[in-house]
Amino acid sequence: MVERVVQRYYDDLKKKKLTGLKCSKCGSYTFPPKPTCMNCGSFKMNFAKMSGKGTLNVYSVINFPGGEFQKIAPYAYGNVTLKEGPAINVMIKGVDLKDPESGNKKCPMPVVANVMKVGTKHVIVFKPGK
């Protein structure tokens, strides 16, 4: 079950689609997808398209990441609350990398999701927008 959920999530990312799971019992969204509801623990979950909209709460800059991410450093990494409810930590584009303290004064700010390929991985990236 777990492998199927994770594989579907990454297959959708390759197609530039952002999907999560919606609980049939309580209606909460779980993102990234996991086989059980993060709110009530139910296994009655269905894949659902996510809006790709959220709010950037805070971010910092990563200068020395590991693996394939070294090629794109430095980059911002921040906490985004999705329109559907879950909060995630994710890469952020289009923000001030030289002065994140000043940039964070603009938070919370609306952001939108894109999918970016980093080496062999497809990752979600948010950028300022409506």
C-alpha positions as CSV (number, residue, x, y, z in Angstrom):
1,M,0.0,0.0,0.0
2,V,2.7,2.5,1.0
3,E,4.8,1.8,-2.1
4,R,1.7,2.3,-4.4
5,V,0.9,5.6,-2.7
6,V,4.5,6.9,-3.0
7,Q,4.9,5.7,-6.6
8,R,1.7,7.4,-7.7
9,Y,2.8,10.7,-6.0
10,Y,6.1,10.6,-7.9
11,D,4.5,9.5,-11.2
12,D,2.2,12.5,-10.9
13,L,5.1,14.9,-10.2
14,K,6.8,13.7,-13.4
15,K,3.6,14.8,-15.2
16,K,3.7,18.1,-13.3
17,K,0.6,17.2,-11.3
18,L,0.4,17.9,-7.6
19,T,-1.7,15.2,-5.8
20,G,-2.4,14.5,-2.2
21,L,-4.8,12.3,-0.4
22,K,-8.3,13.3,0.9
23,C,-9.8,11.4,3.8
24,S,-13.2,9.9,3.1
25,K,-14.0,9.9,6.8
26,C,-13.1,13.4,7.9
27,G,-12.4,15.3,4.7
28,S,-8.9,16.3,5.6
29,Y,-6.0,16.4,3.1
30,T,-2.8,14.6,3.7
31,F,0.3,15.9,1.9
32,P,2.7,14.5,0.9
33,P,0.5,11.4,0.5
34,K,0.6,8.8,3.2
35,P,-1.7,5.7,3.5
36,T,-3.4,7.1,6.6
37,C,-5.1,10.4,7.4
38,M,-2.9,12.7,9.4
39,N,-6.0,14.1,11.1
40,C,-8.1,11.0,12.1
41,G,-5.9,8.0,11.3
42,S,-8.4,6.5,8.8
43,F,-7.2,4.3,5.9
44,K,-10.1,5.5,3.8
45,M,-8.0,7.8,1.6
46,N,-8.5,8.8,-2.1
47,F,-6.1,10.6,-4.4
48,A,-7.1,14.3,-4.9
49,K,-5.6,17.0,-7.1
50,M,-4.1,19.8,-5.0
51,S,-4.6,23.4,-5.9
52,G,-0.9,24.3,-5.8
53,K,-1.7,27.4,-3.8
54,G,-0.4,28.2,-0.4
55,T,1.1,30.7,2.0
56,L,4.8,31.0,2.7
57,N,5.2,31.4,6.4
58,V,9.0,31.7,6.7
59,Y,12.1,30.7,4.8
60,S,15.9,30.3,5.1
61,V,18.7,29.7,2.7
62,I,20.5,26.5,2.2
63,N,24.1,27.0,1.0
64,F,25.6,23.5,1.3
65,P,23.0,20.8,0.6
66,G,23.8,17.2,-0.1
67,G,23.6,15.0,-3.2
68,E,22.1,16.4,-6.5
69,F,21.0,19.6,-4.8
70,Q,24.6,20.8,-4.6
71,K,24.3,21.8,-8.3
72,I,21.5,24.4,-7.5
73,A,22.8,25.8,-4.2
74,P,22.2,28.3,-2.7
75,Y,18.5,28.1,-2.6
76,A,15.6,29.0,-0.3
77,Y,13.8,26.4,1.7
78,G,10.6,27.4,3.6
79,N,7.4,26.4,5.4
80,V,4.3,26.6,3.2
81,T,0.7,26.1,4.4
82,L,-1.3,24.7,1.5
83,K,-4.7,26.0,0.7
84,E,-6.0,22.5,1.5
85,G,-4.6,22.7,5.0
86,P,-1.3,20.7,5.4
87,A,1.9,22.6,6.1
88,I,5.1,21.4,4.3
89,N,8.7,22.3,4.1
90,V,9.7,22.9,0.5
91,M,12.1,24.7,-1.9
92,I,11.2,28.3,-2.6
93,K,12.1,30.3,-5.7
94,G,11.9,34.1,-6.3
95,V,12.7,35.3,-2.8
96,D,15.7,37.2,-1.5
97,L,18.6,34.8,-1.0
98,K,21.1,37.5,0.1
99,D,18.9,38.9,2.9
100,P,16.3,36.3,4.1
101,E,15.7,38.3,7.3
102,S,14.4,41.2,5.2
103,G,12.5,38.8,2.9
104,N,10.8,37.1,5.8
105,K,9.3,40.5,6.8
106,K,7.1,40.1,3.7
107,C,5.7,36.8,5.1
108,P,3.2,35.5,5.2
109,M,2.9,35.7,1.4
110,P,0.9,33.9,-1.2
111,V,2.8,31.3,-3.2
112,V,2.1,28.9,-6.1
113,A,3.6,25.5,-6.8
114,N,5.6,24.3,-9.8
115,V,7.5,21.0,-10.4
116,M,11.2,21.2,-11.1
117,K,13.6,18.4,-12.1
118,V,16.8,18.4,-10.0
119,G,19.2,15.7,-11.3
120,T,17.0,12.6,-11.5
121,K,14.4,13.8,-9.0
122,H,11.2,15.8,-9.6
123,V,10.6,18.2,-6.7
124,I,7.9,20.7,-5.8
125,V,9.0,24.4,-5.8
126,F,6.9,27.3,-4.7
127,K,7.3,30.9,-5.8
128,P,5.5,34.1,-4.9
129,G,2.2,34.5,-6.7
130,K,-1.6,34.5,-6.3
